[in-house]
Amino acid sequence: MSTSKKKSPDIKVTKGQLIADLRCLADKNNGKVSRGFYRANGSFGKTDSVWNWAFSEWPDFVTAAGLVGTSKSKSAEPLLSIEDQVKIEKEKILSKTSNIKQKYEHAIKELNRLETEFAAAMDFKSHTPDLIIIEPKLPSGKSESVAVVLLSDWHCEETVILEHTSGRNEFNLEICKERVLRCFEGIRRLWEINNRDTRIKTLILALLGDFITGSIHADLAERNKLPPVEALCFAQTLIYNGIKFLLENTDLEEILIPCHSGNHGRATKEQRHATEAGNSFEQYMYLTLRELFADEPRVKFLVSEGYLSYINVFGTYPIRFHHGHNLKYQGGIGGPTVPINKAVDKWNRLRRVQLDCFGHFHQRIDGGNFILNGSVIGYTAYSTAIHAVYERPAQMFFLINKKFNEKTITAPIFVSEEKGQL
């Protein structure tokens, strides 16, 4: 039998501490502590070498701890002297005393924290906020803005019946007239409200196309109440009277009217690019309107021959206008904003602007760097077929402020009474 002395563990521990540790675990485990349990939960390490240096075998360790029902040591002699046992009891008492002291100190700290929080809460309850006076700023008369209105997608002669829109929208010639008149009254009202705080001397009234539906689609032509030329005359009359109304009921000094043809009011079956304007009924309407206002110095028509046109507001805020039908959108995630931003980025490489303005999609979106116009016709049978989201018929109004050189206010001009329930 080997008589070599067992090596002490790396950590400093006494027999008394080992026994106290074992007894503590036994108290927590209904008086039972196996060798494996102690190896996993002992306070002085996770190997048998921690206790094995002091006791020959596990039963000796258990017996020395005085645990009931455990195996007896092979040796009949007691393993600990009275002095050692007394020492162990003292260490247990000291350990318990130290634990009680730590709990007491923690309780005192927690009590102090709660008292501090309570005092702060009581102080807040009795606190009166300092009074800060916000002086009203009266209009100085120096602020100046340009108002911009987008008019498009009226589809004057088209018919929409309630049954095709789940009872949400209907449209015919009479309703079209009511909505357009409401639109021009809305323009006047928004100009009046904003003109109180920022002087608006110029209105950009953008005519962006699709004022008529035309006959390019057979199913639409069947429901149109007027042929293209008569529909054109109907739309022209509404626009003419709307401009006259603004001239007579505001003190606007200038109305700039950029004009663009849409994709519906064309004479050809297929869309043209280089000759689009020349094959557009709407282009003829714009030229006729320009002649009608030839003697009015406050009105200036800017009839575009190309797909894009530009107006530089205050010389520092360029805006690009078009109908929007050259933006290709196939119903992807994110709506039309993804193809719009791609197209705007490419056009800005050709000529950079602050803002793009267009219609075509019958949706109202202020995209920051673009304004997408709504429609007058509103939700249709085609909208249902393509699963379009319902939107109340409206046109867009916004301001460009000279001081900030930014688009400051964007507002829809609602042109119809709401029908049905969501």
C-alpha positions as CSV (number, residue, x, y, z in Angstrom):
1,M,0.0,0.0,0.0
2,S,1.3,3.4,-0.9
3,T,2.2,5.6,2.0
4,S,2.9,8.7,0.0
5,K,1.4,11.9,1.4
6,K,-1.6,13.2,-0.5
7,K,-1.1,16.5,-2.2
8,S,-3.0,19.5,-0.8
9,P,-5.5,21.2,-3.2
10,D,-4.5,24.4,-5.0
11,I,-7.0,26.5,-2.9
12,K,-6.5,27.0,0.8
13,V,-9.1,25.1,2.8
14,T,-9.2,23.3,6.2
15,K,-10.9,20.1,7.2
16,G,-13.4,22.2,9.3
17,Q,-14.3,24.3,6.3
18,L,-14.9,21.1,4.2
19,I,-17.1,19.6,6.8
20,A,-19.1,22.8,7.3
21,D,-19.6,23.0,3.5
22,L,-20.8,19.4,3.3
23,R,-23.2,19.9,6.2
24,C,-24.6,23.1,4.6
25,L,-25.3,21.2,1.3
26,A,-26.9,18.4,3.3
27,D,-29.2,20.9,5.1
28,K,-30.4,22.1,1.6
29,N,-30.8,18.6,0.2
30,N,-32.9,16.9,3.0
31,G,-29.8,15.5,4.8
32,K,-28.5,13.6,1.8
33,V,-25.3,14.4,-0.1
34,S,-23.8,12.0,-2.6
35,R,-20.3,12.1,-3.9
36,G,-21.4,13.3,-7.3
37,F,-23.7,16.0,-5.8
38,Y,-20.9,17.4,-3.7
39,R,-18.5,17.3,-6.7
40,A,-21.1,19.4,-8.7
41,N,-22.2,21.8,-5.9
42,G,-19.3,22.1,-3.4
43,S,-18.0,25.5,-2.6
44,F,-14.3,24.7,-3.0
45,G,-14.0,23.2,-6.4
46,K,-15.5,20.7,-8.8
47,T,-13.1,17.7,-8.3
48,D,-12.6,15.0,-5.7
49,S,-9.1,16.2,-5.0
50,V,-10.6,19.1,-2.9
51,W,-11.7,16.8,0.0
52,N,-9.6,13.7,-0.9
53,W,-6.4,15.1,0.6
54,A,-8.0,15.3,4.0
55,F,-10.1,12.0,4.1
56,S,-9.1,8.6,2.8
57,E,-12.6,7.7,1.4
58,W,-15.9,9.4,0.8
59,P,-17.7,7.6,3.7
60,D,-15.0,8.9,6.0
61,F,-15.8,12.5,4.9
62,V,-19.5,11.9,5.3
63,T,-19.0,10.3,8.8
64,A,-16.8,13.2,9.9
65,A,-19.6,15.6,9.0
66,G,-21.9,13.6,11.3
67,L,-24.6,13.0,8.7
68,V,-27.3,10.5,9.7
69,G,-27.7,7.3,7.6
70,T,-24.3,7.5,5.9
71,S,-21.7,4.7,5.8
72,K,-19.3,4.4,8.7
73,S,-15.6,4.7,8.3
74,K,-13.5,1.6,8.4
75,S,-11.6,3.0,11.3
76,A,-13.3,2.8,14.7
77,E,-11.3,5.7,15.9
78,P,-12.9,9.2,15.7
79,L,-11.4,11.3,12.9
80,L,-11.7,14.6,14.7
81,S,-10.7,15.6,18.1
82,I,-12.9,17.6,20.4
83,E,-10.8,20.7,19.7
84,D,-11.3,20.2,15.9
85,Q,-15.1,19.8,16.4
86,V,-15.3,22.9,18.5
87,K,-13.3,24.8,15.8
88,I,-15.7,23.6,13.2
89,E,-18.7,24.8,15.2
90,K,-17.0,28.2,15.7
91,E,-16.4,28.5,11.9
92,K,-20.1,27.6,11.2
93,I,-21.2,30.3,13.7
94,L,-18.8,32.9,12.1
95,S,-20.1,32.0,8.7
96,K,-23.7,32.5,9.7
97,T,-22.8,35.8,11.5
98,S,-21.0,37.0,8.3
99,N,-24.0,36.1,6.2
100,I,-26.4,37.9,8.6
101,K,-24.2,41.0,8.5
102,Q,-24.2,41.0,4.7
103,K,-28.0,40.8,4.6
104,Y,-28.3,43.6,7.1
105,E,-25.9,45.9,5.2
106,H,-27.9,45.1,1.9
107,A,-31.2,45.9,3.7
108,I,-29.8,49.2,5.0
109,K,-28.7,50.2,1.4
110,E,-32.0,49.3,0.0
111,L,-33.8,51.3,2.6
112,N,-31.7,54.3,1.9
113,R,-32.4,54.0,-1.8
114,L,-36.1,53.8,-1.3
115,E,-36.1,56.8,1.1
116,T,-34.2,58.8,-1.6
117,E,-36.7,57.9,-4.3
118,F,-39.6,58.7,-2.1
119,A,-38.2,62.1,-1.2
120,A,-37.6,62.8,-4.9
121,A,-41.2,61.8,-5.7
122,M,-42.6,64.0,-3.0
123,D,-40.4,66.9,-4.2
124,F,-41.7,66.5,-7.8
125,K,-45.3,66.5,-6.6
126,S,-44.9,69.8,-5.0
127,H,-42.8,71.3,-7.9
128,T,-44.3,74.0,-10.0
129,P,-42.9,74.2,-13.6
130,D,-41.2,77.4,-14.6
131,L,-43.4,79.6,-16.8
132,I,-42.0,80.1,-20.3
133,I,-43.8,82.7,-22.3
134,I,-44.1,81.9,-26.0
135,E,-44.8,85.2,-27.8
136,P,-47.1,85.0,-30.9
137,K,-45.4,85.9,-34.1
138,L,-47.4,88.2,-36.2
139,P,-46.9,88.0,-40.0
140,S,-44.1,90.3,-40.9
141,G,-45.1,90.7,-44.5
142,K,-41.6,89.5,-45.6
143,S,-42.4,85.9,-45.9
144,E,-43.1,84.8,-49.5
145,S,-44.2,81.6,-51.0
146,V,-45.3,80.2,-54.4
147,A,-48.4,78.0,-54.4
148,V,-48.4,74.9,-56.7
149,V,-51.5,73.0,-57.6
150,L,-51.5,69.7,-59.6
151,L,-54.5,69.0,-61.8
152,S,-54.7,65.7,-63.6
153,D,-56.6,62.5,-64.2
154,W,-60.1,63.9,-64.4
155,H,-61.3,61.4,-67.1
156,C,-64.3,63.7,-67.6
157,E,-66.5,61.6,-69.9
158,E,-66.0,58.2,-68.2
159,T,-68.8,56.6,-66.2
160,V,-68.4,54.8,-62.9
161,I,-71.3,53.1,-61.2
162,L,-71.6,52.3,-57.5
163,E,-72.0,48.6,-58.0
164,H,-68.5,48.4,-59.6
165,T,-66.9,50.1,-56.6
166,S,-68.7,48.4,-53.7
167,G,-70.8,51.5,-53.2
168,R,-67.8,53.8,-52.6
169,N,-67.7,55.9,-55.8
170,E,-69.7,56.9,-58.8
171,F,-68.9,59.3,-61.6
172,N,-70.5,60.9,-64.6
173,L,-70.5,64.3,-66.4
174,E,-72.5,66.1,-63.7
175,I,-70.5,64.7,-60.9
176,C,-67.3,65.6,-62.7
177,K,-68.5,69.2,-63.0
178,E,-69.3,69.4,-59.3
179,R,-65.9,68.0,-58.3
180,V,-63.9,70.3,-60.6
181,L,-65.8,73.4,-59.3
182,R,-65.2,72.2,-55.7
183,C,-61.5,71.8,-56.6
184,F,-61.1,75.4,-57.8
185,E,-63.0,76.6,-54.7
186,G,-60.5,74.6,-52.6
187,I,-57.6,76.2,-54.4
188,R,-59.0,79.6,-53.6
189,R,-59.6,78.7,-50.0
190,L,-56.1,77.2,-49.4
191,W,-54.5,80.2,-51.1
192,E,-56.6,82.6,-48.8
193,I,-55.7,80.7,-45.6
194,N,-51.9,80.5,-46.3
195,N,-51.7,84.0,-47.8
196,R,-52.4,85.5,-44.4
197,D,-49.0,84.3,-43.1
198,T,-46.9,84.1,-46.2
199,R,-47.5,86.3,-49.2
200,I,-48.5,84.2,-52.2
201,K,-48.3,86.3,-55.4
202,T,-47.7,83.4,-57.9
203,L,-49.7,80.3,-58.5
204,I,-48.3,77.4,-60.6
205,L,-51.4,75.6,-61.9
206,A,-49.9,72.5,-63.5
207,L,-52.2,70.8,-66.1
208,L,-50.7,67.3,-66.2
209,G,-53.0,65.4,-68.5
210,D,-55.6,62.6,-68.7
211,F,-58.4,65.2,-68.5
212,I,-60.3,62.9,-70.8
213,T,-60.4,59.1,-71.1
214,G,-60.5,58.9,-74.9
215,S,-61.1,55.8,-76.9
216,I,-57.8,53.9,-76.7
217,H,-59.4,51.1,-74.6
218,A,-62.5,49.5,-76.0
219,D,-64.1,48.7,-72.6
220,L,-63.7,52.3,-71.5
221,A,-65.0,53.8,-74.8
222,E,-68.2,51.8,-74.4
223,R,-69.0,53.6,-71.1
224,N,-67.8,57.1,-72.1
225,K,-70.6,59.6,-72.3
226,L,-68.9,61.7,-74.9
227,P,-66.6,61.1,-77.9
228,P,-63.0,62.4,-77.5
229,V,-63.5,65.8,-79.1
230,E,-66.7,66.6,-77.2
231,A,-65.0,65.4,-74.0
232,L,-62.1,67.7,-74.8
233,C,-64.5,70.7,-75.1
234,F,-66.2,69.7,-71.8
235,A,-62.8,69.6,-70.0
236,Q,-61.6,72.9,-71.6
237,T,-64.8,74.7,-70.4
238,L,-64.1,73.5,-66.8
239,I,-60.5,74.6,-66.9
240,Y,-61.2,77.9,-68.5
241,N,-63.9,78.8,-66.0
242,G,-61.7,77.6,-63.1
243,I,-58.9,80.0,-64.2
244,K,-61.3,82.9,-64.6
245,F,-62.6,82.1,-61.1
246,L,-59.1,82.4,-59.5
247,L,-58.4,85.6,-61.4
248,E,-61.6,87.2,-60.1
249,N,-61.5,85.9,-56.5
250,T,-57.8,86.3,-55.6
251,D,-55.2,89.0,-55.9
252,L,-52.7,86.7,-57.5
253,E,-50.2,88.6,-59.7
254,E,-49.2,85.6,-61.8
255,I,-50.6,82.2,-62.8
256,L,-48.1,80.0,-64.5
257,I,-49.6,77.0,-66.2
258,P,-47.2,74.2,-67.3
259,C,-49.1,71.8,-69.6
260,H,-48.5,68.1,-70.3
261,S,-50.5,65.6,-72.3
262,G,-51.4,62.3,-70.6
263,N,-51.5,58.8,-72.1
264,H,-55.3,58.6,-72.5
265,G,-56.2,61.6,-74.6
266,R,-54.2,60.6,-77.7
267,A,-55.2,60.1,-81.3
268,T,-53.1,57.0,-81.8
269,K,-53.7,53.5,-80.6
270,E,-50.1,52.9,-79.4
271,Q,-48.2,55.4,-77.3
272,R,-45.7,57.6,-79.2
273,H,-42.5,59.1,-77.7
274,A,-41.0,61.6,-80.1
275,T,-44.4,62.6,-81.5
276,E,-46.5,62.2,-78.4
277,A,-47.5,65.8,-78.0
278,G,-48.4,66.2,-81.7
279,N,-50.8,63.2,-81.5
280,S,-52.5,64.4,-78.3
281,F,-56.0,65.9,-78.1
282,E,-55.0,67.6,-74.8
283,Q,-52.1,69.4,-76.5
284,Y,-54.6,71.0,-78.8
285,M,-56.8,72.0,-75.8
286,Y,-53.8,73.6,-74.1
287,L,-52.9,75.7,-77.2
288,T,-56.6,76.8,-77.5
289,L,-56.7,77.8,-73.8
290,R,-53.5,79.8,-74.4
291,E,-55.2,81.7,-77.1
292,L,-58.3,82.4,-74.9
293,F,-56.1,84.0,-72.3
294,A,-53.7,85.7,-74.7
295,D,-54.9,89.2,-73.5
296,E,-54.6,88.3,-69.8
297,P,-51.1,89.4,-68.6
298,R,-51.4,87.5,-65.3
299,V,-51.7,84.1,-67.1
300,K,-48.9,82.4,-68.8
301,F,-49.2,79.0,-70.5
302,L,-46.1,76.8,-70.8
303,V,-47.1,74.1,-73.3
304,S,-44.5,71.4,-73.3
305,E,-43.5,69.7,-76.5
306,G,-41.5,67.0,-74.7
307,Y,-42.2,64.6,-71.9
308,L,-40.5,66.7,-69.2
309,S,-40.7,70.4,-68.4
310,Y,-39.1,72.6,-65.7
311,I,-39.9,75.7,-63.7
312,N,-37.3,77.2,-61.3
313,V,-39.1,78.7,-58.4
314,F,-37.3,81.8,-57.0
315,G,-34.4,80.8,-59.2
316,T,-33.3,78.4,-56.4
317,Y,-35.9,75.6,-56.4
318,P,-36.3,73.8,-59.7
319,I,-39.4,71.6,-60.2
320,R,-39.8,69.0,-63.0
321,F,-43.3,68.3,-64.4
322,H,-44.7,65.4,-66.4
323,H,-47.8,63.2,-66.6
324,G,-46.1,60.1,-65.1
325,H,-47.0,57.4,-67.7
326,N,-43.3,56.8,-68.5
327,L,-42.8,55.5,-64.9
328,K,-43.3,51.8,-65.1
329,Y,-45.0,50.2,-62.0
330,Q,-46.2,46.6,-62.0
331,G,-47.7,46.5,-58.5
332,G,-44.5,45.6,-56.6
333,I,-43.9,45.9,-52.9
334,G,-43.6,49.5,-51.8
335,G,-46.1,50.7,-54.3
336,P,-44.9,53.0,-57.1
337,T,-42.3,54.7,-54.9
338,V,-39.5,52.3,-55.9
339,P,-39.7,52.9,-59.7
340,I,-40.4,56.6,-59.1
341,N,-37.2,57.1,-57.1
342,K,-35.2,55.1,-59.7
343,A,-36.5,57.3,-62.5
344,V,-36.0,60.5,-60.6
345,D,-32.4,59.6,-59.8
346,K,-31.7,58.9,-63.5
347,W,-33.5,62.1,-64.6
348,N,-31.5,64.1,-62.1
349,R,-28.3,62.9,-63.8
350,L,-29.6,64.7,-66.9
351,R,-30.8,67.8,-65.1
352,R,-31.1,68.0,-61.3
353,V,-34.2,69.4,-59.6
354,Q,-35.6,69.6,-56.1
355,L,-39.0,68.1,-56.8
356,D,-40.8,66.0,-59.4
357,C,-44.6,66.5,-59.9
358,F,-46.8,64.1,-61.8
359,G,-50.0,62.1,-61.8
360,H,-51.2,59.0,-63.7
361,F,-51.3,56.6,-60.8
362,H,-54.5,58.1,-59.2
363,Q,-52.7,58.1,-55.8
364,R,-51.8,60.9,-53.4
365,I,-48.2,60.6,-52.2
366,D,-45.8,63.3,-50.9
367,G,-42.5,61.4,-51.3
368,G,-40.3,64.2,-50.2
369,N,-38.5,64.6,-53.5
370,F,-41.7,64.0,-55.5
371,I,-45.4,64.8,-55.4
372,L,-47.8,62.2,-56.9
373,N,-51.2,63.7,-57.7
374,G,-54.6,62.0,-57.0
375,S,-57.5,62.0,-59.4
376,V,-60.9,63.5,-59.8
377,I,-62.6,60.4,-61.2
378,G,-61.6,58.4,-58.1
379,Y,-62.0,54.6,-57.6
380,T,-63.2,52.7,-60.6
381,A,-63.9,49.2,-61.8
382,Y,-60.3,49.0,-63.1
383,S,-59.1,49.9,-59.5
384,T,-61.1,46.9,-58.2
385,A,-59.6,44.7,-60.9
386,I,-56.0,45.5,-60.0
387,H,-56.7,45.4,-56.2
388,A,-55.9,49.1,-55.8
389,V,-56.4,50.7,-52.4
390,Y,-59.4,52.9,-52.2
391,E,-58.6,56.6,-52.1
392,R,-60.9,59.6,-51.9
393,P,-60.8,61.7,-55.1
394,A,-58.5,64.7,-54.6
395,Q,-55.9,67.0,-56.2
396,M,-52.7,68.3,-54.6
397,F,-51.8,71.7,-53.2
398,F,-48.4,72.7,-51.8
399,L,-46.2,75.7,-51.1
400,I,-42.6,76.5,-51.8
401,N,-41.3,79.1,-49.3
402,K,-38.6,81.6,-50.4
403,K,-36.8,81.9,-47.1
404,F,-36.4,78.2,-46.4
405,N,-36.2,77.2,-50.1
406,E,-38.3,74.2,-49.2
407,K,-41.7,72.6,-49.7
408,T,-43.4,73.7,-46.5
409,I,-47.1,72.8,-46.7
410,T,-48.7,69.9,-48.7
411,A,-52.5,69.5,-48.6
412,P,-55.0,67.5,-50.6
413,I,-58.0,69.2,-52.1
414,F,-60.8,66.8,-51.6
415,V,-63.3,67.1,-54.4
416,S,-66.1,64.7,-53.4
417,E,-68.4,63.8,-50.6
418,E,-67.5,60.5,-48.9
419,K,-69.7,57.5,-49.8
420,G,-70.2,54.2,-48.0
421,Q,-68.4,52.7,-45.0
422,L,-65.0,51.2,-44.6
